Amino acid sequence: MNFLRKFLLGFAIIISFIIILAYLFDVDYLFKAVRVVYLNGKTTAYLDDYTYFENRQIKKGIAKPWAMHKDYNKVKATNRLEEVHKELGSVAYLIIKNDSIWHESYYDGYGKDSKSNSFSMAKTVVTASMFKAIMEGKIKGLDQPVSDYFPEYKEGLAAKLTVGDLSSMSTGMDWGEQYSSAFSVTTRAYFGDELEKTVLNVPIVREPGTEFEYVSGATQLLAMVIVKATGEHLSDYVSKHFWQPMGAENDALWQIDHEGGIEKAYCCIGSNARDFARFGKLFEHMGNWNGNQILDSAAVAKMTAPKFEESPQYGYGVWLNDYLGKKMYYMRGHLGQFVIVIPEDNIIIVRLGHIKGLQTTTDAHSNDFYVYVDEAYKMMGKMKPNEGKGNALPMTIEEAEVKNMK
């Protein structure tokens, strides 16, 4: 019994020491990371982790349901598509044709009203909000210095940082985009409760506006600018100018860093496939929603064109890909969340799920992107079964290794 008491006392002292060190070195956010992720058997952020965070509502207005295509769900998913859904844990897959839902599938207990984490698809929503604030005259334009809102950026390279640089991912921020590292700034931003302080402490170390580098801190700082410019919570601004005018069917949730705090704007809108798809329709129609010009068409054109010739994969808050001889652009999030728009054919494809397909160093677009597009076209009779890049591409590292061994 004495041994047990000594052991427990010693264990308690060690745990107390670890806690004290965590607070001294300002890494106490790791306790939340362990509780939310690892104690739930996960290794990274996941689709329904929003239940462990404080959230602010994006309130709906009068719901305007999607039209259902006359051929709704008459064509089954291809075998290849179903294989990938199973392999990567898809929870939703939609094909919207001419503004009507043509195909809709759900998996793993999810349905049309189920909330899941948008992850970085939220970045596109933030950029749309920036252009709306420009339309309203609350932000002067893409060239407005960030220092007009945050004096921390008045000196050195930071003085050259503009609002447009934030949206186009050309900030020169010293931000580490490592999702799996416990000590990266991205992990601190996700699980910490002082998000504004975290972002403002990241220095500008390279010339802003000169090259593309994808960093979540850019979007977070952009959201902080929008909040200062509009005087509104970001969730309220998005509700008023997008969610309600577009007739979203459900309230959404946006994770915040602490009670009464700011939105984790680079990620973390909790919503469903149908309501996420509304942004695809808005962009497909160049900012017009059923006769209401929510965004200037020039703003959508800017978002969906590359800023840098050497980085054709990204515009302003939107991923870009010329595939099958067609211009395609899309919202993208961690673990393979997609809203893909193909304006030429009036098609929107939405995929939500647990795992992202293999991302190689030779292609800015993950392998699963091609499957979701190819198989949609095959289902619609626009491609033959043996056509498209998606047939031959591995979806996981393990699959790629097996393929390379052959």
Steps between C-alpha positions, in 0.01 A plus 500: 500500500785740581657420164173578320460831685858598414448401138179704470661797674798484268274471198296802615819703546618412149165593346493828695854576380401435139199731534713776652757468219225513236371829638851641547590425138157608374404164348200426721286481184645150460277376782195584289660343193554175689147503643328581170714294262699218654258405775240455226725263307589757232834632377385833357200734497186324375154558356295524818756651737299824504307356795811545717539872427308817561300597190315802366190453285475596135127552506279400211212710374213372288611160372492452124556129426692389193300398197509126437594395146243296308761221486590524869695191612395299196865422425700309757856586595764320294694213652817712502324779685353264758843341552654841570212602726565188706879532497503867600193503722272734309195618692333703222521523122279729291477583133302817422409552137342820370428611859314177584621208710560218251672249729530478878661231717574489874703255706609420856174617656513848344204657322397817325478699824807355673765751602865438425811713513574705190865538597670728244196534274428782744789694344290552187213633712735748666627628166142536376431703814801720427368580152157571648659746742675662203164525321360676806794739517603373841833379361658733244632227273752223456790745531397635840783447752429263786667757725191721458328250730790362703788738584716196574563491123624857454873423487739302282372247247168488686427858390469370142239238590160564339152358535537340156820327606308331781233366267743382231737325744797721421576639844857400576382387845725274704218254557549122519209317336568167677174337606660202672763685704397563860712814520417665165325835492211333313443263793522789747248696293260205485501404867612821671275770643694812396473485123543872428814514714635188330456650153640844587812339645592339166754722319511590132837371383472517121384765254119496496315478170778328308430125518235248598541316830197338656475592870191495719617806692439712189128426503475542875656846478271583207198410714631722780519787247141433385375505860672834565377646171137394545465512879321165488577144602605308191219247551242779507648661190493172307145431622371837387674518163520135391331236713160670514487647146600160358219327691709257704279230650686467829675722752873439489762519773836672486758398758639782715819504705321553833161608630428842351818476292577513127423250229765251395456649157759295314285194568215353692152580373266222607241448227376249242562413137189673362571830675872496421401448135322837497834676476573292191178620341577860597841487329369309199254787440770764550366623832135508399247304705165466326512861384667643810857614434653396832859543375630706211572281199843666485569370852417142399715537188786617721455212744502239224809616309861443608688794648840356411585341166737258674224391742197434278339279766370786715315828456350698786372250756423243229688200356524484119547212257474479122396138447331319212547820302268682740552771758423361843531668837424381849484542873725253681541389859712268714408130467359552151206740525412631152254730325605477134352734238512431125328804345521380139266211576302660784618231740581516871651200681514477879694240694535488879686228685750366752812454286662699220643323199873488444665839452819474293781750464450513124137611494335777703173306483452181701431177312144466627401827330530326163289205611217721626494688168558205267237278654240779503555543127475126442176483695363777279611324182762763417804268532575136423591260784868482399548877468633755747801521731315366801497135389874454532579716803563349845293643784740423787874477564464124553327459165771707331775287655337179379460647153866609489613149596331346198 
